[in-house]
Each structure stands twice: as structure tokens, then as C-alpha cells.
Amino acid sequence: MNKILENYRLNLEKETKLKVPKFDHLSTHTAKILTVLQDPGHSGAEISGVCSIDNDDPTANKLKEILENLNIDRTNVLFWNFYASYGLDIDKLNLDQKNFWAEKLNELVNLMPNLICIISLRNKSWDGFRYFKNEKLIRLIYGPHPSKRSMLQSGAEKKLISAWKKVKKLI
């Protein structure tokens, strides 16, 4: 367990008084890539309590498959959510709340000294980046959400793989 990430998570829970999933056991703050999904709801993270590609759900399975196929070492990738806690109704968040979550993500980014790229997966995650200050001028890449439903949309899987190929070139 990476103590820096665990302290970040515990502080986030304390500040929000909301439940936040744990980081994957292979996650480290020295990762080069930050993968940002929307939120931990309706996913394997709700069952396991961990934001991980080892979860038993289609999103985790698709991400694991892509990383393996592109030979991306998963220790180079930190998986997280823009809206990091369970139980949020993202469609009802006000501007202050969106700015709050963007600042919390910025705090995580500032803990990552080797970060070279953020890949945002899903429209609501990508939309959150409108509020993200990106003080470190980290490259942002968009990809469709790797859920089973999203992958059924025309060209979605090709776009997702293309986004990860861009990430691969950076590392």
C-alpha cells in the first residue's frame, strides 16, 4: 500500500465525510499515467472497495485487456475517478462542488512527481476537466468509457485503443 496515496484517500474521506474507494495494491504516486474515470458507482469498485482493473466488471476487464495488449506496465498507471466518492449524483453537482472535485484531483496530481499524462475516460470525467487548473501542464488525452455499453457504440473501442496508443508513445 502506497502511504502517500492512502493518506490522500483518508484525508479525502475525512474532508468530504463520504466513502472513497481504496487505490489498487499496485498503485503508486510515482506512476507516469493517471487514468481518470467518472466515479466509482455502478462498478466493481462498489463491491471490492478498490479502484482497480482487477475488479470483476466489464470496465476493469477492458482496461486490463488493453494494457496487456499494448504491453503497458500497470505499475506506470494510477486509476482513479474525477468524482472520487460513492453516492454522488454528478448531474446535480453545482459549480462549487465541481470546482471542489477538480481541486481534489489537482491535489492528487501534485503528489505525482513523474506524471506525464492524464487519460480521461468518459464524457462526465472529461467535462470535469473544465474546472481542473492543470498547474503542472500535464498532457490530457480523452477516451470513451471502457464499459460494455460504451464499447457497443460505433467506433468506441477503436477510439479507446487509439487513446491508449497515444499514452503508450509517451512512456
Rosetta silent file (secondary structure, phi, psi, omega in degrees, C-alpha in Angstrom):
SEQUENCE: MNKILENYRLNLEKETKLKVPKFDHLSTHTAKILTVLQDPGHSGAEISGVCSIDNDDPTANKLKEILENLNIDRTNVLFWNFYASYGLDIDKLNLDQKNFWAEKLNELVNLMPNLICIISLRNKSWDGFRYFKNEKLIRLIYGPHPSKRSMLQSGAEKKLISAWKKVKKLI
SCORE:     score description
SCORE:     0.000 S_00000001
   1 L     0.000  126.641  178.888    0.000    0.000    0.000 S_00000001
   2 L   -78.088  116.057 -174.809    1.406    3.346   -1.048 S_00000001
   3 H   -64.094  -35.237  179.946    1.293    5.556    2.068 S_00000001
   4 H   -64.304  -45.332  178.801    1.132    8.813    0.115 S_00000001
   5 H   -67.810  -40.441  179.805   -1.922    7.640   -1.822 S_00000001
   6 H   -65.256  -39.893  176.686   -3.560    6.151    1.252 S_00000001
   7 H   -63.734  -40.529  176.068   -3.077    9.410    3.185 S_00000001
   8 H   -58.179  -48.179 -178.401   -4.603   11.317    0.262 S_00000001
   9 H   -62.997  -45.502 -179.666   -7.605    8.963    0.267 S_00000001
  10 H   -64.517  -39.775  176.700   -8.088    9.120    4.034 S_00000001
  11 H   -64.460  -37.525  177.952   -7.883   12.918    4.017 S_00000001
  12 H   -64.398  -43.749  176.627  -10.449   12.991    1.222 S_00000001
  13 H   -62.612  -42.767 -179.747  -12.816   10.800    3.238 S_00000001
  14 H   -63.467  -43.712 -178.005  -12.288   12.952    6.315 S_00000001
  15 H   -69.062  -41.181 -175.960  -12.886   16.180    4.410 S_00000001
  16 H   -90.794  -20.047 -173.124  -15.955   15.001    2.483 S_00000001
  17 L    59.968   29.845  178.462  -17.380   12.615    5.090 S_00000001
  18 L  -121.357  154.916  177.266  -18.043   10.301    2.151 S_00000001
  19 L   -77.093  132.565 -178.609  -16.787    6.795    1.399 S_00000001
  20 L  -126.563  132.894 -179.778  -13.934    6.720   -1.131 S_00000001
  21 L   -64.604  155.855  175.855  -12.542    3.518   -2.694 S_00000001
  22 E   -75.842  160.820  172.679   -9.020    2.421   -1.933 S_00000001
  23 E   -78.923  152.995  175.718   -6.282    2.585   -4.528 S_00000001
  24 L   -56.294  146.697 -178.084   -5.205   -0.614   -6.259 S_00000001
  25 L   -62.397  -22.030  178.031   -2.474   -2.530   -4.391 S_00000001
  26 L   -92.534   -3.077 -177.621   -0.074   -1.934   -7.316 S_00000001
  27 L   -72.258  144.509  177.033   -0.783    1.806   -7.429 S_00000001
  28 L  -144.612  151.358  179.652    1.934    4.245   -6.580 S_00000001
  29 L   -71.438   -8.046  178.698    2.225    8.008   -6.532 S_00000001
  30 L   -92.300    7.968  178.230    5.245    7.654   -8.841 S_00000001
  31 L   -59.532  151.136  179.785    3.073    6.436  -11.738 S_00000001
  32 L   -90.339  -22.450 -175.256    3.580    8.168  -15.082 S_00000001
  33 E  -124.732  133.809  173.110   -0.050    7.954  -16.192 S_00000001
  34 E  -111.404  117.592  177.362   -3.189    8.935  -14.313 S_00000001
  35 E   -98.612  121.928 -175.033   -6.338    7.308  -15.674 S_00000001
  36 E  -116.037  112.578  173.518   -9.434    9.212  -14.608 S_00000001
  37 E   -93.405 -174.844 -174.703  -12.836    7.627  -14.871 S_00000001
  38 L   -74.925  -65.271 -177.102  -16.096    9.279  -13.871 S_00000001
  39 L  -159.186  164.388 -176.454  -16.970    7.900  -10.427 S_00000001
  40 L   -82.866    0.265 -178.246  -16.787    4.589   -8.537 S_00000001
  41 L   -71.778  153.214  177.344  -20.542    3.973   -8.638 S_00000001
  42 L    54.164   43.262 -179.362  -22.124    1.084  -10.550 S_00000001
  43 L  -144.928  177.454  176.816  -18.777   -0.675  -10.919 S_00000001
  44 H   -62.784  -22.844  178.830  -16.687   -3.408   -9.399 S_00000001
  45 H   -64.061  -29.144  177.308  -15.291   -0.784   -7.025 S_00000001
  46 H   -65.498  -31.526 -179.108  -18.642   -0.737   -5.218 S_00000001
  47 H   -86.369  -47.237 -175.343  -18.189   -4.411   -4.421 S_00000001
  48 H   -83.397  -24.671 -175.174  -14.436   -4.579   -3.816 S_00000001
  49 L    78.222   13.156 -175.380  -13.965   -1.116   -2.311 S_00000001
  50 E  -132.628  137.105  172.992  -10.944   -0.661   -4.595 S_00000001
  51 E   -85.304   97.689 -170.037  -10.382    1.336   -7.785 S_00000001
  52 L  -150.647  146.998  173.130   -8.672   -1.450   -9.702 S_00000001
  53 L   -80.228    2.255  172.979   -8.510   -3.175  -13.056 S_00000001
  54 L   -88.998   -4.501  177.338   -8.626   -6.415  -11.063 S_00000001
  55 L   -63.903  154.403 -179.410  -12.308   -5.793  -10.294 S_00000001
  56 L   -93.859   75.056  176.406  -14.782   -8.203  -11.816 S_00000001
  57 L  -151.334  159.262 -175.929  -16.616   -5.856  -14.161 S_00000001
  58 H   -59.369  -36.129  179.441  -16.547   -5.074  -17.903 S_00000001
  59 H   -63.309  -50.468  179.530  -14.801   -1.702  -17.446 S_00000001
  60 H   -61.888  -43.180 -179.097  -11.930   -3.185  -15.450 S_00000001
  61 H   -61.373  -42.069 -179.091  -11.680   -6.157  -17.803 S_00000001
  62 H   -66.730  -42.871  179.333  -11.471   -3.932  -20.891 S_00000001
  63 H   -63.699  -42.793  178.971   -8.793   -1.700  -19.342 S_00000001
  64 H   -62.182  -43.313  178.908   -6.749   -4.708  -18.254 S_00000001
  65 H   -59.708  -46.602 -178.869   -7.037   -6.225  -21.743 S_00000001
  66 H   -64.628  -45.506  179.353   -5.855   -3.013  -23.427 S_00000001
  67 H   -60.503  -42.519  179.171   -2.916   -2.529  -21.075 S_00000001
  68 H   -65.311  -44.391 -178.695   -1.846   -6.147  -21.590 S_00000001
  69 H   -65.367  -32.053  179.939   -2.228   -5.961  -25.394 S_00000001
  70 L   -94.843    4.488 -179.114   -0.181   -2.751  -25.578 S_00000001
  71 L    54.456   45.138  174.795    2.400   -4.015  -23.071 S_00000001
  72 L   -95.846  119.586  179.348    1.795   -1.088  -20.723 S_00000001
  73 L   -65.824  118.714 -175.478    3.117   -1.886  -17.268 S_00000001
  74 H   -66.105  -15.682  174.668    0.199   -1.265  -14.953 S_00000001
  75 H   -72.520  -12.470  174.332    2.540   -0.003  -12.240 S_00000001
  76 H   -86.294   -3.277 -173.761    3.007    3.004  -14.550 S_00000001
  77 E  -123.854  126.609  173.767   -0.737    3.703  -14.402 S_00000001
  78 E  -105.006  125.426  179.986   -2.743    5.030  -11.481 S_00000001
  79 E   -99.227  132.216 -179.625   -6.506    4.506  -11.808 S_00000001
  80 E  -154.385  179.077 -179.413   -8.846    6.989  -10.143 S_00000001
  81 E  -123.582  141.024  178.714  -12.142    8.820  -10.546 S_00000001
  82 L   -60.102  -50.666  175.293  -12.761   12.518  -11.136 S_00000001
  83 L   -98.484   95.335 -160.354  -15.657   12.398   -8.680 S_00000001
  84 L   -78.269  -13.039 -175.206  -13.903   10.094   -6.262 S_00000001
  85 L  -103.842  161.759  175.108  -16.576    9.128   -3.737 S_00000001
  86 L   -74.309  155.515  168.067  -19.534    6.804   -3.829 S_00000001
  87 L    79.873   10.376  177.900  -23.088    8.104   -3.872 S_00000001
  88 L   -84.975  140.008  171.149  -22.670   11.377   -5.755 S_00000001
  89 L   -98.775   92.503 -172.062  -25.353   12.494   -8.188 S_00000001
  90 H   -58.393  -35.035 -178.656  -22.987   14.103  -10.685 S_00000001
  91 H   -67.625  -15.789 -178.533  -25.804   15.636  -12.712 S_00000001
  92 H  -107.480    5.384  179.403  -26.888   17.635   -9.665 S_00000001
  93 L   -70.644  138.199  176.795  -23.484   18.983   -8.598 S_00000001
  94 L   -88.535  176.499 -176.395  -23.248   22.760   -8.501 S_00000001
  95 H   -58.912  -42.967  178.980  -20.284   24.807   -9.691 S_00000001
  96 H   -61.773  -39.360  179.528  -18.660   24.935   -6.244 S_00000001
  97 H   -68.513  -39.692  177.185  -18.880   21.154   -5.933 S_00000001
  98 H   -65.081  -41.236  176.261  -17.372   20.617   -9.384 S_00000001
  99 H   -63.325  -38.044  177.804  -14.558   23.011   -8.522 S_00000001
 100 H   -59.068  -50.261 -178.344  -14.041   21.130   -5.249 S_00000001
 101 H   -66.824  -34.155  175.747  -13.580   17.777   -7.019 S_00000001
 102 H   -64.627  -40.334  178.325  -11.308   19.365   -9.601 S_00000001
 103 H   -66.426  -38.279  177.889   -9.154   20.762   -6.782 S_00000001
 104 H   -64.335  -38.537  176.363   -9.024   17.333   -5.110 S_00000001
 105 H   -66.984  -39.568  177.758   -7.818   15.835   -8.387 S_00000001
 106 H   -60.965  -38.133  176.840   -5.249   18.624   -8.675 S_00000001
 107 H   -61.938  -41.500  177.319   -4.006   17.710   -5.188 S_00000001
 108 H   -63.595  -45.872  178.939   -3.533   14.116   -6.346 S_00000001
 109 H   -57.240  -40.556 -179.614   -1.700   15.284   -9.465 S_00000001
 110 H   -68.688  -16.626  175.646    0.617   17.382   -7.301 S_00000001
 111 L   -85.147   -5.465 -172.369    1.535   14.242   -5.336 S_00000001
 112 L  -109.176   92.442 -174.068    2.709   12.546   -8.540 S_00000001
 113 L   -68.172  -22.788 -176.286    6.252   13.699   -9.400 S_00000001
 114 L  -103.280    6.980 -174.886    6.626   11.515  -12.515 S_00000001
 115 L   -64.440  128.306  178.570    3.226   12.191  -14.055 S_00000001
 116 L  -119.952  -14.768 -175.165    3.405   12.875  -17.792 S_00000001
 117 E  -158.755  144.411  171.616   -0.157   12.263  -18.947 S_00000001
 118 E  -118.100  128.516  174.329   -3.760   12.071  -17.781 S_00000001
 119 E  -110.709  120.305 -178.512   -6.210    9.976  -19.759 S_00000001
 120 E   -99.953  124.506 -177.128   -9.843   10.860  -19.066 S_00000001
 121 E  -114.963  104.591  174.414  -12.356    8.136  -19.823 S_00000001
 122 L   119.145  148.335 -177.264  -15.967    9.225  -20.239 S_00000001
 123 H   -60.303  -41.861 -178.026  -17.707   12.441  -21.082 S_00000001
 124 H   -70.201  -31.873  172.760  -18.550   13.377  -17.481 S_00000001
 125 H   -66.623  -48.494 -179.887  -14.959   12.854  -16.426 S_00000001
 126 H   -59.789  -41.640  178.152  -13.769   14.908  -19.393 S_00000001
 127 H   -60.012  -36.807  178.498  -16.305   17.619  -18.567 S_00000001
 128 H   -60.680  -27.139 -179.165  -14.851   17.838  -15.061 S_00000001
 129 H   -69.130  -11.203  173.076  -11.529   18.861  -16.536 S_00000001
 130 H   -63.278  -23.582 -177.279  -13.083   22.226  -17.441 S_00000001
 131 H  -102.029   -3.664 -176.836  -12.642   23.026  -13.731 S_00000001
 132 L   -84.009  127.665 -174.879   -9.191   21.464  -13.383 S_00000001
 133 L   -73.826  -29.303  179.816   -6.378   24.004  -13.107 S_00000001
 134 L    50.678   50.983 -178.269   -3.668   21.749  -14.580 S_00000001
 135 L   -60.799  -26.793 -179.691   -0.969   23.781  -12.856 S_00000001
 136 L   -90.314    1.430 -179.962    1.691   21.269  -13.921 S_00000001
 137 L    53.910   48.505  178.802    0.605   21.499  -17.579 S_00000001
 138 L   -78.034  138.535  177.940    0.108   17.749  -17.842 S_00000001
 139 E   -64.735  133.878  178.095   -0.986   16.421  -21.236 S_00000001
 140 E  -110.636  132.881  177.525   -4.664   15.416  -21.286 S_00000001
 141 E  -125.695  136.259  178.238   -5.996   12.657  -23.539 S_00000001
 142 E  -101.953  142.026  171.601   -9.661   11.763  -23.935 S_00000001
 143 E  -143.551  153.191  176.630  -11.027    8.288  -24.495 S_00000001
 144 L   -66.249  158.301  179.380  -14.507    6.792  -24.389 S_00000001
 145 L   -66.065  138.722 -177.484  -15.531    4.922  -21.282 S_00000001
 146 L   -83.116   17.074  179.450  -14.475    1.257  -21.425 S_00000001
 147 L   -67.729  160.721  179.818  -17.826   -0.046  -20.174 S_00000001
 148 H   -58.964  -42.983 -179.333  -19.616   -2.781  -22.070 S_00000001
 149 H   -64.646  -45.213  179.466  -22.385   -0.349  -23.109 S_00000001
 150 H   -62.714  -38.202 -177.229  -19.933    2.305  -24.336 S_00000001
 151 H   -69.566  -14.009  176.818  -17.957   -0.256  -26.314 S_00000001
 152 L   -79.147  -15.518  179.112  -21.132   -1.117  -28.254 S_00000001
 153 L   -72.924  144.086 -176.844  -21.173    2.370  -29.792 S_00000001
 154 L   -55.741  122.194  175.691  -19.798    2.587  -33.297 S_00000001
 155 L    79.342   -1.668 -175.053  -16.031    3.132  -33.283 S_00000001
 156 H   -63.723  -45.343 -178.206  -15.770    3.413  -29.492 S_00000001
 157 H   -64.555  -40.637  177.847  -13.360    0.543  -28.965 S_00000001
 158 H   -61.244  -41.925  178.540  -11.121    1.789  -31.785 S_00000001
 159 H   -65.873  -39.705  179.104  -11.086    5.282  -30.214 S_00000001
 160 H   -64.367  -46.333  178.670  -10.283    3.853  -26.788 S_00000001
 161 H   -63.803  -39.464  177.974   -7.385    1.788  -28.124 S_00000001
 162 H   -60.931  -42.121  178.272   -6.159    4.808  -30.091 S_00000001
 163 H   -61.937  -43.168  179.738   -6.138    6.906  -26.908 S_00000001
 164 H   -69.333  -30.798  175.552   -4.112    4.255  -25.095 S_00000001
 165 H   -65.720  -35.933  175.005   -1.681    4.029  -28.033 S_00000001
 166 H   -63.365  -42.382  177.450   -1.057    7.776  -27.584 S_00000001
 167 H   -60.857  -46.068 -178.707   -0.377    7.133  -23.919 S_00000001
 168 H   -56.710  -39.726  179.866    1.995    4.286  -24.810 S_00000001
 169 H   -64.472  -26.352 -177.868    4.061    6.625  -27.018 S_00000001
 170 H   -80.009  -24.034 -179.284    4.558    8.969  -24.065 S_00000001
 171 L  -105.649    0.000    0.000    6.007    6.337  -21.789 S_00000001
